[in-house]
Amino acid sequence: MHQTNENANQPALAALMRRGELFSEKCPSREVLKHVTSRWGVLLLVALLGGTHRFSELRRKVNGISEKMLAQTLQWLEGDGFVERISYPVVPPHVEYRLTPLGEEIGEKVEALADWIEVKLPEILAAQRRKGE
């Protein structure tokens, strides 16, 4: 039976996870995890799964995000290699954002989490109500 490259890496990945690098205070993955799983990081990754967007389109689509937070989160995601910023040399400036292949991968994963939350929302809200009683 032929093993795919992904399956061949699973034992190495499992060994890495057992070492607990993520639990180490200085592990760089913590910063990436913060960028990806922040409220705005999740929403922007899911929004960009729909294709290329301009800054103003993203601001309208992700209701409630400030211009500052949008710019900062896009910079984080770009720095992590998940988002590509495309700047066109025109006046007025025209900038677009799209996911890189790595960004599409993580976007699909956080979209699955967001979908799960939406499906389970009635149960979650019921639990919150019980806790508040």
Legacy VTK file of the C-alpha trace (Angstrom):
# vtk DataFile Version 3.0
C-alpha trace
ASCII
DATASET POLYDATA
POINTS 133 float
0.000 0.000 0.000
1.350 3.410 -1.014
1.568 6.007 1.748
0.891 9.618 0.875
3.414 12.196 1.996
0.849 13.572 4.461
0.337 10.161 6.089
4.093 9.586 6.231
4.447 12.797 8.277
1.749 11.881 10.813
4.052 9.926 13.182
6.525 12.824 13.186
3.706 15.299 13.808
2.301 13.136 16.607
5.752 12.960 18.231
6.114 16.729 17.957
2.713 17.294 19.561
3.603 14.920 22.435
6.669 17.070 23.144
4.279 19.883 23.952
6.014 22.679 22.064
2.720 24.577 21.909
2.637 24.551 25.700
6.099 26.090 25.891
5.947 29.776 26.785
8.379 30.743 24.029
6.884 28.594 21.255
6.386 30.778 18.142
3.271 28.809 17.254
1.445 30.581 20.079
1.623 33.903 18.244
0.352 32.321 15.018
-2.432 30.621 16.985
-3.394 34.015 18.434
-3.582 35.587 14.967
-5.617 32.759 13.455
-8.032 32.166 16.317
-8.705 35.757 17.289
-12.267 36.848 16.573
-11.136 39.013 13.658
-8.611 36.481 12.361
-11.268 33.780 12.055
-13.775 36.114 10.411
-11.256 37.512 7.917
-9.961 34.068 6.949
-13.521 32.842 6.381
-14.422 36.012 4.454
-11.372 35.629 2.206
-12.286 32.011 1.445
-14.906 33.675 -0.762
-12.185 35.194 -2.959
-10.217 38.398 -3.357
-11.550 41.467 -1.523
-10.663 45.120 -1.238
-10.123 46.629 2.216
-13.474 48.436 2.162
-15.290 45.256 1.082
-13.770 43.345 3.993
-14.751 46.113 6.401
-18.367 45.916 5.221
-18.406 42.115 5.198
-16.917 41.740 8.686
-19.430 43.940 10.437
-18.154 45.644 13.595
-14.422 45.594 12.875
-12.650 48.937 13.135
-10.340 50.148 10.387
-7.396 49.867 12.775
-8.207 46.263 13.776
-8.821 45.279 10.149
-5.447 46.694 9.069
-3.644 45.121 12.027
-5.210 41.680 11.579
-4.533 41.685 7.840
-0.890 42.583 8.585
-0.618 39.687 11.071
-2.152 37.231 8.613
0.065 38.539 5.816
3.129 38.229 8.044
2.210 34.619 8.823
1.946 33.848 5.102
-1.835 33.367 5.043
-2.856 36.521 3.182
-1.393 38.171 0.112
-1.690 41.951 -0.273
-1.858 43.081 -3.899
-1.228 46.777 -4.492
-1.974 48.325 -7.890
0.000 51.447 -8.904
-3.008 53.642 -9.642
-4.500 56.824 -8.227
-6.395 56.526 -5.968
-4.563 53.494 -4.519
-6.187 50.120 -5.182
-5.296 47.290 -2.801
-6.751 43.800 -2.704
-6.327 40.886 -0.323
-6.536 37.176 -1.021
-5.584 33.960 0.700
-2.360 32.194 -0.151
-2.490 28.384 -0.512
-1.427 28.179 3.163
-4.178 30.664 4.028
-6.768 28.588 2.191
-5.739 25.558 4.245
-6.045 27.305 7.603
-9.152 29.165 6.412
-10.927 25.863 5.790
-9.981 24.661 9.265
-11.245 27.761 11.078
-14.356 27.756 8.871
-15.091 24.226 10.126
-14.767 25.510 13.706
-17.034 28.491 12.979
-19.580 26.193 11.298
-19.543 23.855 14.305
-20.187 26.779 16.656
-23.126 27.966 14.548
-24.650 24.464 14.449
-24.178 24.000 18.205
-25.232 27.549 19.109
-28.655 26.551 20.527
-26.958 24.079 22.899
-24.270 26.611 23.824
-26.847 29.339 24.518
-28.899 26.912 26.634
-25.788 26.045 28.668
-25.050 29.751 29.144
-28.612 30.374 30.331
-28.375 27.470 32.821
-25.065 28.836 34.130
-26.658 32.277 34.604
-29.628 30.962 36.621
LINES 1 134
133 0 1 2 3 4 5 6 7 8 9 10 11 12 13 14 15 16 17 18 19 20 21 22 23 24 25 26 27 28 29 30 31 32 33 34 35 36 37 38 39 40 41 42 43 44 45 46 47 48 49 50 51 52 53 54 55 56 57 58 59 60 61 62 63 64 65 66 67 68 69 70 71 72 73 74 75 76 77 78 79 80 81 82 83 84 85 86 87 88 89 90 91 92 93 94 95 96 97 98 99 100 101 102 103 104 105 106 107 108 109 110 111 112 113 114 115 116 117 118 119 120 121 122 123 124 125 126 127 128 129 130 131 132
